[in-house]
Each structure stands twice: as structure tokens, then as C-alpha cells.
Amino acid sequence: MSVRLKRDFFLKDIHIVAHHLVGKIIVRKFDTMKEERFRITEIEMYVGEVDLASHASKGRTKRTEVMYSCGGCVYVYLIYGMYWMLNIVTGKKNQAQAILIRGVEGIDGPGKIGQQLKLNKSFYGENLENSNRIWVEDDGMLCNYTLHPRINVEYAGDIWKNKLYRYKIEKAKL
């Protein structure tokens, strides 16, 4: 039986949340009342204003304001004018940490995930603990993962582009 994650899960430092988020399940309840579940298979961490690959590296803006909220909020943003990217804010208020959901079972690529989940700007700031549309569950599955550099962050310079901040599921075990 799956259990919805409470806000305190997301209030921890991003490294702790990332370690435990791989293998959890994103639940999306659509307007039709149909629920779909997707196991998280790949994530990327963005660790705050010091991280030159993070949107927060430019400071507080209208776009990044939700990153400064406490953990458990959704940060969505549009890229290429057509793909909504799903991020989960972590940590305490004003830490500006977020985890990009890069892959789920059966779907590789954050743009495709946004399309499958039918995300839009109305999800910006959504609270995962009490949302009726989207949340994260734990079904008890333990997952191993491998660490990799993030993708498409060359602009951040060698130090930040080579950080092992991308986690990919390796094997699942009960």
C-alpha cells in the first residue's frame, strides 16, 4: 500500500531528499478523476543560488519565487514554448533548492513527463502534501541508483556541469 509523502519529507536538505526520492511514485489525478502513477527513475538536483546551473543563481525573480518556499511545492516552468518541466522544491524556506524530475517508468525526458502529466502554469506552487491533482507516494520499494553529471548545463562552467547531481535508478528490489 502506498502512502502519500508529507511535507516534512521535502523539508530536508536536497541531498537527503534526492537520495530517497528516486523510486517514489508521482500520482496525477486528472480532471476526469482518473489517477495515473509513475515511478521516478531519474532526477537532477539544483542546490540553490551558489549552483550556477540553477535558476536561483540569478537570485529571486518572479519565475523562481516558488524555489524560495519551503519544501514540498511544485516548481514548473516552460521551455521552448511547449514543455512544462516538473520540479519539486526541497529544504527550508529561502534555500532555493529544487529537484527536476527527468525520468519516470516508461517516459524518458522531462518535457515528455510534463506532457504526459498535462502540466501547465496552474501547477506552479502546488503543495504536494494536500494537492488533489498531483502528489508523491512511497510504496516501500527500495531502489539503487547511479550518479551522473547533469545534462545541458554547459553554461554553468566545468565545476557545476560536472557535479554528480543526476540520479538514475539502477535496480529495484522489494
Secondary structure, DSSP 8 states (H G I E B T S, - for coil): --EE--HHHHTS-HHHHHHHHTT-EEEEE-TTS-EEEEEEEEEEEE-STT-TTSGGGG-S-TTTGGGGS-SSBEEEEEETTTEEEEEEEESSTT--EEEEEEEETTEESHHHHHHHTT--GGGTT-BTTT-SSEEEEE-S-EEEEEEE--SS-GGG-HHHHTS--EEEEEEEE-
